[in-house]
Structure formats: C-alpha cells, structure tokens
C-alpha cells in the first residue's frame, strides 16, 4: 500500500489549489479520489476490484465506485464535485438505497475533501447512519485514521463493523441515560433516587436532577491507526521496534493488537515455521519466508524485521528514494499468508486473532 500520509498531503495541496476553480465531478474523481483509492490498496485499473459507474440494476443511476472483494461488492463510493453540497439528503438516500438492494453495508459520500462514511444497514434514521466524517484539509491525522478503515485490507477483514458496533451501542446508552435528566426527569429514576435518599421529597429530587449536568465519558471509538513507519535501514534495534517493546502510547491506542509480536504468534502456534509469505505488488509476485529461527527471508537475505524485508521487496520493484535504502513499509499489512480457508490474508490478521482471544499483554 502506498504511504497514505504522503498521498493525503499531495491531495491536500491539490484541493487548496483547485477548490475555487469549479473543477467538476470528473476531475474530482481523477485527481483527488483515484489517488486515495490507490493509497488504500485498491487497484483502480482492475475491473474485478474496482468498478466505475456501477449499476445494481440496468435501470438504476450508476454508483461512481464499487469496491469488490472476491468479486462481491463491499463498499460504494459516491463522488460529487469538489465543494459540492454533501448535506443534500438525496445523495445519501440514493446511494444507501442502492446499497440496501445489493447487500452492501458501507457507503461513502465525498467531494474529494470531505468523506462521510455511512452504515446503510443500520436500523436507524438516515442521519444516524452516519458513522464518521473526515476532511483532508482539516485534520490530517484524523483523516488518515478514518480513511484507512476503507482500505482494501480493512474492508476485507471488516474491522469497521467491529468499531461501528461499539459506537452504535455507546450512542444508544448515552441517549438513554441523558433522558433521565433535564427539564422532565424520568419518573422511575426519580423514584429510584428517592428510595436511596428517603429524606428528600419527590419535588426536591426532580429539581436536583434538573440542575444536574452529567458528562458520559465513553472511550473514543478507535479508528485503524497506521503502524509507525519502518526506519530507513535495518538497524541493530530493529527487532525491538518491530516487537513493540516500547510503551503502547508511542504507537497509538487505536489498534491494541499492535503490541503483539511475531514471537508471540510463534509461541502460541498461530505462525507455524517456516511460513511462506506472499505479495502481488504492481503485477509482480513476491515470495518471502519466516524461517525456522523466526527471521524473515527475502531473496536469500535474512532480516530481523517484517517491515524491513517488505521494504526490500518493494525496492526491488520501485527502487528507493534518495537517502533511503528501502521504502517505508508496514510489513504486517504488506506480507500475506495462506489462511486455513485457502484465502490470502495480511499477517496483521493473526495479530488481531491473538488479541481477540485475550492472549495479548502490555509487556
């Protein structure tokens, strides 16, 4: 996957340059949206992966982009011209109508700068289907975290659904608890408080609840935080960095499985040594290996880091920038393995499994 932060910076500069020029919808797609889709791991030239002007039915208006996994549509993207009014309900209604018919759960409405991510299947009014918004020109880190949820790897693993469930539950609890207070406190709650404080009258309890201001502090629903970039060259402490022995806060709390190390996975048998690593990158088939001693092999050379080996593999295709031996690469999302179901998946899937089974520690 391309360096998302670098691509977002390029797109941001284009938005600033063209936002007052009425560039139109087609130019918005080509100079702002296409580069982002590529950075998210989508092959926009592969018809089986990305279809433009996709029609669920021949009589329907087309969806600008349909992203496919295993030939099944998983994400719709509807584009408007840069600066277009995304608040017009007809656009969201239209694309979510198509998503409902085709069984696609996640849809995106964008003008190339602002991205609105909706859960089309949520059993709530349309305004409550909105899960996240991100504006590239406002907050680069927030935009990167949100947009990475739309990457090919994350859509394939459906991480966004896990995060949505937490957000959806927390939002309902917050609304329900908020209804207990205010100008007309819930009578059942008034009785509950008075039973605990029998010396107070019902009127006193109601007055006190009306004055009360409660702040419900749910943890923020995390987005997929990009892994920190690999250092330019393999260094003596590379393995320590790859293993995330540094405090978790240094790496971001949004994806807690990132504290899981390769040695953790080997220790519990999630990685059976030796393990073949694969990657189809820019039309080239790349093959590496996690060796019997837990190192990473690529073209006959061994590395202490998945990311450094991945950078070396990418460099064999695209070369490196001046002053950098290897391109910055996240080895966990670059390298793939063949899972028990016969499908190729990013190694990061194994870290998520390890963490979800309660094996991860903070050590």
C-alpha positions as CSV (number, residue, x, y, z in Angstrom):
1,X,0.0,0.0,0.0
2,X,1.2,3.5,-0.8
3,X,2.2,5.7,2.0
4,X,-1.2,7.1,2.9
5,X,0.1,10.2,4.7
6,X,2.2,11.2,1.7
7,X,-0.7,10.8,-0.7
8,X,-3.1,12.7,1.6
9,X,-0.5,15.5,1.7
10,X,-0.5,15.6,-2.2
11,X,-4.3,15.6,-2.3
12,X,-4.5,18.4,0.3
13,X,-2.2,20.6,-1.9
14,X,-4.4,19.9,-4.9
15,X,-7.6,20.7,-3.0
16,X,-6.1,24.1,-1.9
17,X,-5.0,24.8,-5.4
18,X,-8.3,23.9,-7.2
19,X,-11.1,24.4,-4.6
20,X,-12.0,27.9,-6.1
21,X,-11.9,26.7,-9.7
22,X,-15.1,24.6,-10.1
23,X,-13.1,21.6,-11.4
24,X,-16.2,19.4,-11.7
25,X,-17.0,15.9,-10.7
26,X,-14.9,14.0,-13.3
27,X,-11.7,16.0,-12.4
28,X,-12.5,15.5,-8.7
29,X,-12.5,11.7,-9.2
30,X,-9.3,11.6,-11.3
31,X,-7.1,14.0,-9.3
32,X,-8.5,13.6,-5.7
33,X,-10.3,10.3,-5.3
34,X,-8.4,7.9,-7.6
35,X,-5.0,8.6,-5.9
36,X,-6.6,8.0,-2.5
37,X,-8.1,4.6,-3.6
38,X,-4.7,3.5,-4.8
39,X,-3.1,4.5,-1.5
40,X,-5.8,2.4,0.3
41,X,-4.6,-0.6,-1.6
42,X,-7.3,-0.7,-4.4
43,X,-6.2,-1.5,-7.9
44,X,-8.4,1.0,-9.7
45,X,-7.4,-0.5,-13.1
46,X,-8.7,-4.0,-12.1
47,X,-12.3,-4.3,-13.1
48,X,-12.8,-7.2,-10.7
49,X,-11.6,-5.0,-7.8
50,X,-13.0,-1.5,-8.6
51,X,-15.9,-0.9,-11.0
52,X,-16.8,2.7,-12.0
53,X,-20.3,3.7,-12.9
54,X,-21.6,0.5,-11.3
55,X,-25.3,-0.2,-11.7
56,X,-27.0,-2.6,-9.3
57,X,-29.8,-2.8,-12.0
58,X,-29.7,-1.7,-15.5
59,X,-32.4,0.9,-14.8
60,X,-30.6,2.4,-11.8
61,X,-28.4,5.5,-11.8
62,X,-24.8,4.4,-11.5
63,X,-22.7,4.4,-8.4
64,X,-19.4,6.2,-9.0
65,X,-17.2,3.5,-7.5
66,X,-18.0,0.0,-6.3
67,X,-15.1,-1.8,-4.4
68,X,-15.1,-5.5,-4.7
69,X,-13.6,-8.3,-2.5
70,X,-13.6,-11.7,-4.2
71,X,-16.0,-10.4,-6.9
72,X,-18.5,-9.3,-4.3
73,X,-19.3,-5.5,-3.9
74,X,-18.4,-4.5,-0.3
75,X,-18.2,-0.7,-0.5
76,X,-19.9,2.0,-2.6
77,X,-18.3,5.5,-3.1
78,X,-20.5,8.3,-4.5
79,X,-18.5,11.3,-5.6
80,X,-19.6,14.9,-6.0
81,X,-17.6,17.8,-7.4
82,X,-15.1,19.5,-5.1
83,X,-17.0,21.8,-2.9
84,X,-20.4,20.1,-3.6
85,X,-23.2,20.1,-1.0
86,X,-22.8,16.7,0.7
87,X,-25.6,17.8,3.1
88,X,-28.3,17.3,0.4
89,X,-30.1,14.2,1.7
90,X,-31.0,13.0,-1.8
91,X,-27.4,11.9,-2.4
92,X,-27.1,9.8,0.8
93,X,-30.7,8.4,0.2
94,X,-29.8,7.4,-3.3
95,X,-26.6,5.6,-2.6
96,X,-27.9,3.9,0.6
97,X,-30.9,2.7,-1.4
98,X,-28.6,1.0,-3.9
99,X,-26.6,-0.5,-1.0
100,X,-29.7,-1.9,0.6
101,X,-30.7,-3.6,-2.7
102,X,-27.3,-5.1,-3.3
103,X,-26.5,-6.0,0.3
104,X,-23.6,-3.6,0.6
105,X,-23.3,-2.3,4.2
106,X,-20.9,0.5,3.9
107,X,-21.2,3.6,1.7
108,X,-19.1,6.8,1.3
109,X,-20.2,10.2,0.1
110,X,-17.4,12.5,-0.8
111,X,-16.4,15.7,-2.7
112,X,-12.7,14.6,-2.7
113,X,-12.1,16.6,0.5
114,X,-14.8,15.6,3.0
115,X,-15.6,11.9,3.4
116,X,-18.8,10.8,5.0
117,X,-19.0,7.1,6.0
118,X,-22.4,5.6,6.5
119,X,-23.7,2.2,7.6
120,X,-26.5,1.6,5.1
121,X,-28.0,-1.3,7.0
122,X,-28.2,0.3,10.5
123,X,-31.9,0.2,11.6
124,X,-32.0,3.9,12.4
125,X,-33.0,7.1,10.6
126,X,-30.6,8.2,7.8
127,X,-28.9,10.9,9.8
128,X,-28.0,8.3,12.5
129,X,-26.5,6.0,9.9
130,X,-23.5,8.4,9.6
131,X,-20.5,6.8,11.4
132,X,-17.6,9.0,10.7
133,X,-16.6,12.1,8.8
134,X,-13.2,13.3,7.8
135,X,-12.0,16.3,5.9
136,X,-8.5,16.1,4.4
137,X,-7.8,19.8,4.7
138,X,-8.9,20.0,8.3
139,X,-7.1,17.3,10.4
140,X,-4.5,15.1,8.6
141,X,-4.2,12.5,11.4
142,X,-8.0,12.2,11.9
143,X,-8.5,11.9,8.1
144,X,-5.8,9.2,7.8
145,X,-7.3,7.2,10.7
146,X,-10.8,7.3,9.3
147,X,-9.8,6.7,5.7
148,X,-7.7,3.7,6.5
149,X,-10.9,2.0,7.6
150,X,-11.8,2.0,3.9
151,X,-8.6,0.3,2.8
152,X,-8.8,-3.0,0.9
153,X,-7.2,-4.9,3.8
154,X,-9.6,-3.4,6.4
155,X,-12.7,-3.8,4.3
156,X,-11.7,-7.4,3.7
157,X,-11.4,-8.1,7.5
158,X,-14.5,-5.9,8.2
159,X,-12.8,-4.0,11.1
160,X,-15.1,-1.1,10.5
161,X,-18.1,-3.3,11.6
162,X,-16.4,-4.1,14.9
163,X,-15.9,-0.4,15.6
164,X,-19.4,0.5,14.4
165,X,-20.9,-1.9,16.9
166,X,-19.1,-0.2,19.8
167,X,-20.1,3.2,18.6
168,X,-23.7,2.2,18.0
169,X,-24.1,0.7,21.5
170,X,-22.4,3.6,23.3
171,X,-24.5,6.1,21.4
172,X,-27.8,4.4,22.5
173,X,-26.7,4.2,26.1
174,X,-25.6,7.9,26.1
175,X,-29.0,8.9,24.8
176,X,-30.9,6.8,27.2
177,X,-29.1,8.0,30.3
178,X,-29.3,11.6,29.1
179,X,-33.1,11.2,29.0
180,X,-33.1,10.5,32.8
181,X,-32.2,14.2,33.4
182,X,-33.3,17.5,32.1
183,X,-36.5,19.6,32.5
184,X,-38.6,16.5,32.9
185,X,-36.6,13.7,34.7
186,X,-37.7,10.2,34.2
187,X,-40.3,9.3,37.0
188,X,-38.8,5.9,37.5
189,X,-35.4,7.4,38.1
190,X,-36.9,9.9,40.5
191,X,-38.3,7.1,42.5
192,X,-35.0,5.2,42.4
193,X,-33.1,8.2,43.8
194,X,-35.7,8.9,46.4
195,X,-35.6,5.3,47.6
196,X,-31.9,5.8,48.1
197,X,-32.4,9.2,49.7
198,X,-35.8,8.9,51.6
199,X,-35.4,12.2,53.4
200,X,-35.7,14.1,50.1
201,X,-39.2,14.8,48.7
202,X,-40.0,13.9,45.1
203,X,-40.0,17.6,44.2
204,X,-36.5,18.0,45.6
205,X,-35.2,15.1,43.7
206,X,-36.7,16.3,40.4
207,X,-35.3,19.8,41.0
208,X,-31.9,18.4,41.7
209,X,-31.9,16.1,38.6
210,X,-32.9,19.1,36.5
211,X,-29.9,21.1,37.8
212,X,-27.5,18.2,37.3
213,X,-25.2,18.1,34.3
214,X,-23.8,14.7,33.6
215,X,-20.9,14.0,31.3
216,X,-20.7,10.5,29.9
217,X,-17.1,9.7,29.1
218,X,-17.1,6.7,26.8
219,X,-13.7,5.9,25.3
220,X,-13.5,7.2,21.8
221,X,-14.2,4.5,19.2
222,X,-10.8,3.9,17.7
223,X,-10.0,4.1,14.0
224,X,-7.4,2.0,12.3
225,X,-4.2,3.8,13.3
226,X,-1.5,3.3,10.8
227,X,1.6,1.5,12.1
228,X,4.6,3.7,12.6
229,X,6.9,3.8,9.5
230,X,9.8,1.5,9.3
231,X,13.2,3.1,9.8
232,X,15.1,3.7,6.5
233,X,17.6,0.9,7.0
234,X,17.8,-2.2,9.1
235,X,19.3,-1.1,12.5
236,X,20.5,-3.2,15.5
237,X,17.4,-2.4,17.5
238,X,15.0,-3.1,14.6
239,X,13.7,-6.2,16.1
240,X,12.8,-4.4,19.4
241,X,10.9,-1.8,17.4
242,X,9.1,-4.4,15.4
243,X,8.1,-6.2,18.6
244,X,6.6,-3.0,20.0
245,X,8.5,-3.3,23.3
246,X,8.2,0.5,23.7
247,X,5.1,1.9,25.5
248,X,1.8,1.3,23.7
249,X,1.2,5.0,23.8
250,X,4.1,5.5,21.4
251,X,2.3,3.5,18.8
252,X,-1.3,4.7,19.3
253,X,-4.1,3.0,21.3
254,X,-6.5,2.7,18.4
255,X,-5.5,-0.8,17.4
256,X,-4.5,-2.6,20.6
257,X,-3.2,-5.8,18.8
258,X,-0.2,-3.8,17.5
259,X,1.5,-4.7,20.8
260,X,1.5,-8.3,19.6
261,X,4.9,-9.5,18.3
262,X,5.9,-12.1,15.8
263,X,7.4,-14.1,18.6
264,X,4.0,-14.1,20.4
265,X,2.4,-15.6,17.3
266,X,5.1,-18.2,17.0
267,X,4.8,-19.1,20.7
268,X,1.1,-19.9,20.6
269,X,1.3,-21.7,17.2
270,X,-0.6,-19.1,15.1
271,X,2.6,-19.0,12.9
272,X,3.9,-22.4,12.0
273,X,7.6,-22.2,11.0
274,X,8.7,-22.0,8.3
275,X,5.9,-19.8,6.9
276,X,5.8,-18.7,3.3
277,X,5.0,-15.0,2.7
278,X,3.4,-13.8,-0.5
279,X,2.5,-10.5,-2.1
280,X,1.3,-9.4,-5.5
281,X,2.7,-6.0,-5.9
282,X,2.3,-3.9,-9.1
283,X,1.8,-7.1,-11.1
284,X,4.9,-8.8,-9.6
285,X,4.6,-12.0,-7.5
286,X,6.9,-11.6,-4.4
287,X,7.6,-14.5,-2.1
288,X,9.4,-14.3,1.3
289,X,9.6,-16.6,4.3
290,X,9.6,-16.6,8.0
291,X,12.4,-19.0,8.7
292,X,12.7,-21.7,11.3
293,X,14.6,-19.4,13.6
294,X,11.9,-16.6,13.4
295,X,13.8,-14.3,11.0
296,X,12.4,-13.0,7.7
297,X,14.0,-14.1,4.4
298,X,13.7,-12.3,1.1
299,X,15.8,-13.2,-2.0
300,X,18.3,-15.2,0.1
301,X,18.9,-12.4,2.7
302,X,17.6,-12.6,6.2
303,X,16.1,-9.7,8.1
304,X,15.1,-9.2,11.8
305,X,12.0,-7.2,10.7
306,X,8.9,-8.0,8.6
307,X,8.8,-4.3,7.6
308,X,12.5,-4.1,6.5
309,X,12.0,-7.3,4.4
310,X,8.9,-5.8,2.9
311,X,10.7,-2.5,2.2
312,X,13.5,-4.5,0.5
313,X,10.8,-6.4,-1.6
314,X,9.2,-3.1,-2.7
315,X,12.6,-1.6,-3.5
316,X,13.2,-4.5,-5.9
317,X,10.2,-3.2,-7.9
318,X,10.1,0.6,-7.5
319,X,13.5,1.4,-6.2
320,X,14.1,3.8,-3.2
321,X,14.1,7.5,-2.6
322,X,17.4,9.4,-2.3
323,X,18.9,8.9,1.2
324,X,16.7,5.9,2.0
325,X,17.7,2.3,1.4
326,X,14.2,0.9,1.5
327,X,10.7,2.5,1.0
328,X,8.9,2.9,4.3
329,X,6.6,-0.2,4.5
330,X,4.3,-1.8,7.1
331,X,5.4,-5.4,6.9
332,X,2.3,-6.6,8.8
333,X,-0.1,-5.3,6.2
334,X,2.2,-5.9,3.2
335,X,3.0,-9.6,3.6
336,X,0.2,-12.1,3.2
337,X,-0.1,-15.7,4.1
338,X,-2.5,-18.5,3.1
339,X,-5.1,-19.0,5.8
340,X,-6.9,-22.2,6.7
341,X,-9.7,-21.3,4.4
342,X,-7.3,-21.1,1.4
343,X,-7.5,-17.3,1.2
344,X,-4.5,-15.0,1.2
345,X,-4.7,-12.5,4.1
346,X,-2.4,-9.9,5.6
347,X,-0.3,-11.1,8.5
348,X,-1.9,-8.5,10.7
349,X,-5.0,-10.7,10.8
350,X,-3.0,-13.1,13.0
351,X,-2.2,-10.4,15.5
352,X,-5.9,-9.4,15.7
353,X,-6.8,-13.1,16.3
354,X,-4.2,-13.3,19.1
355,X,-5.5,-10.2,20.7
356,X,-9.2,-11.1,20.4
357,X,-8.6,-14.4,22.2
358,X,-7.2,-12.5,25.2
359,X,-3.6,-13.5,24.8
360,X,-2.1,-10.1,24.4
361,X,-0.2,-8.4,27.2
362,X,1.3,-5.0,27.7
363,X,4.7,-6.3,28.4
